[in-house]
Amino acid sequence: MLSSDAVANLAGALCATAETLGQTISANAAQLMAEDLASYEAADIRAALQSCRRELTGKLTLAAILQRIQASDGRPGKDEAWAIALMSADESDTVVMTDEIQLALGAARPVLDIGDKVGARMAFINAYERLVTQARDEGKTVNWHVSIGFDANRRLEAITKAVQLKRIPQERGQLYLADLTHQPITADGQAIAALLGGPESSVKPSAEIKGRIGVIKSALQNMRKASEEDKVLMRINAANDLADRLALLNKQVADGQNKNQELSQ
């Protein structure tokens, strides 16, 4: 949130930007526009105004500024979002996607399941654009989450790329990578995979993971009474919670083993 002084400075910047485009706006109009923009980050506003000066051929408007601010929030465009959604159809792939992609895919899934890929794409894009607009209007930041696939090599590649693109924090990516590169497939991992839709495992998970799985299964049962969008969001949160915890536990085990080896030398 911009301070009152920052809002006043922004109003001046708006007048100056309009002038570079051959336009004059009143101080009152600039003040109102600045107040409407005050909830955004100063760096994002500066970048948007710079884009307006370089790209606009008509008048400077609040809509033009907001369009450029929102386009830089990290959410992919509709075509990239659809490509990401299609990748998730292969259960071997690990896919890093946004909440809006997950929800829009749920809306398009019935059409995709009957083999109408063109119709599914149209349904997906309509839902995705609506969800993105709604999220931006509500000021929600983009939320990327990891959908774990069964192919370990693809997991490593997908998570590494997501970290490089800054779609997931480096710390979180390190937890995933530590789990994928240093730990074998454990009973806990098999239990996680079963919960996320993978093959059932006859191996019993640890007490820690078993307890958390019980809590999450209970939460998933409540989805029967939830709306379709709420169901997907609940599954996203449940899967992220358990996967992150497992990665953290495995990293702690690895750190402990390394420390014991150092002490024994």
N, C-alpha and C positions, 0 to 999 in steps of 0.2 A: 504494500500500500504506500503510495507516494505521500510525502509530507506536504503541508500547505505551501511551503516555499518551492518544493519540487513541482507542484501543480502549476504554480505561477510561472516557473521557468519553462514548463512544458507548453503553456499557453503561448509564450513568446516564440518557442520553437515551431509551433503550429503556424503562427502568423508568418514566420520567416520561410517555412516550407511552402506555404501557399503562394508567397511572393515569387519564389523561384519558378512556380508553375504559371505565373502570369495572373494570379488571382489575389484578391484582397478579401480578408475576412475580418469581421469586427472583433474587438477585444472581448465582448460578451460571448460571442459565438466560440471564440478560441477557448475561453474559460470553461464553457460548458463541455466542449469536446475534451479538454484536459481532465475535467472531473470524471467524465465517462471512462477515460483511459487509466485513471488513477489506481485501479486494482491490479494492473499488469506490471511486470518487472520493467524498470527503467531501461535496461539494456535491450529488451525486446521492443520497446516503443521506439528507441533510437534507431534500431535496425529497420523497423517498419517505415519510419519517416524517410530514412535514406533510400529504401526501395521505392517509395512514392516519388521522391525527387528524380530518381533514375528512370522509372517506368511509366508513370502516369502521363497521359497526354491531355486529360481533361482536368476537371476541378478536384481539389483535395476534399475528400469526404471522410466522415468517421467510419463508414462502411469499408472504404478502401484501406484505411489504417488497420482496422480490426481484422480484415481478411489476411493481411500480411503477418500480423501478430499471431493469429491462430494457426496459420500455415507453418509456423516455426515451432509448434508445441511438441513435435516429435511423433505425431500420429501420421502413419503412412497414407498416401493417396489411395483412392479407391482401387486402382489397378494393382498396386503392390499389395494392398490388403487382401485382394482376391487371390493373388498368387500364394500368399502366406496361408490363407484358409485352405487352398487346395492341397498344400503340403501336408496339412494335418490329417488328410484322408488316409495317408500311409502310416500305419501304426509303428513302422520301423523308424520313422523320422522323429527327431526331437525338434519341436517347433516353438519359437519364441514369438508370442502374439500379444496383442492388446485386448483389453476387455471388450472393446467394441467389435473387434474381429470375431472373437468367440461368440458374442451374442448374435451378430449378423449371420454367422455360419449356422447357428441354431435355427434361424428363421429360414435359411435357404436349404437346410438339410433335407427336408421332405422332397423337394423338387430334384435335388441332386441324387437322391437315392433311387429315383425312378429313371435316371439316366438322361434327364434333360439338363445338360450342362449350360446351355444358353439361358434357359429360364432360371436356373439356379443362380447364374451370375447376375442377372437382372434383379432377382429377389435379394441377393446378398448386397449389391450396391445400394439399392433403395434403403434397406435397413441400416447399412453401415453409415451412409451419409446422414440419415436421421439421428442415429445414435451419437455420431461425432458432433453434430450440431448441438444436440441436447447437452452433451458433456461440456462443450466449450461455453455454451450459454450459462451453465451452472458453475463454470470456473474450475472444473475438475482437471487435474494434471493427468497426463498419459500414464497408464499402468501396464507395463510389459510383464508377462509371466511366462514360465517355461512349462511346456507340455512334453513330458518325457516320453521318448520312443524306446523301442527295444534294442535298436542297433547302437552299441556302445560307441563305435567310431563316429557315427552321425551325431551322437550326443555331444561329443567333444568338439566337433566342428561347429555345431550350431551355437553352443554356449560361448565358445571363443569368439565367434563372429558377433554375437550379441553384446559381449563386453566391449569389443573394438568399436562397435557402432553406438556405444553408450546407451543401449536399450535396457540393460540391467546393470546395477552397480558392480564395480570391480570386486568388492568384498563378497557379494553374493555369488558372483561368477567363480571366485576362487574356492568357495565352499563346494560348489558343484564340481569343479575341476579336480579338487583334492579327492573327492569321493570317486570320481570316474577314473582317475589315473592311478590311484594308489590302493584302492580297496577292491577286493574280489566281490562277486555277487553274493551277498550274505542272506541269511534267513530274513532279516529285516527288509532288505531290498526286494526280496521275492514277495513279501507281504505287502510292501508299498505298490509293487507292480500289479498285484491282484486287486488291490483297492482301486487303482486307477484304470482297471479294465483289462489287465494282462492275464496270463494264465494263472489258474489257482495253484497255490503251493501247499504241499503237505508238511513243509518244515515250519516249526513253531517259531514266531518272532520273539525278541527279547521282551521282558516285562514292560520296559519303558515304551517301546513301540506298540506293543499289544494294547496298553492302556490308551494311548493316543488314537489308535485305530478304532477302539471302541467308542471313544468320544466322537470321532469324525463320522463313523457309521450312524451313530444316533442323530447327528446333525443332518446327514444325508437323507435319513428317513423323514425328516421334517419337510423335505422338499416336495413331498406329495401334495402339501397344502399351499405351496408357494406358486407364484406366477412363473411363466416360462423363463423370463429374464432373471428373476430371482433365483431360480434353480441353477442356471448357469453360473451366476455370480457366486452362489454358495459352493458349488463344486470347484470353482477356481480358487477360492480362498482356502477351502479344505485341503486341496492338493498342494498348494503352495506352502501351507503351514507345515504339513507333514514332510514334504520333500526337503524344505529348508532345515527342519529339525534333524532329519536323518543325516544330511550333509554335515551339519555342525557336530553331531555325535561322532560320526566317522572321523572327522578331522581331529577331534579331541583324542580319540583312540590312537590315531596315527602319531600325534604329537607326544602322547604318553609313551608310545613304543620307542620313538626316537630318543626321548629323554632317558629312558631306561638303558638303551644301548650306549649312550654317551657315559652314563654312570658306571657301566660295567667295563668300560675300556680303561 
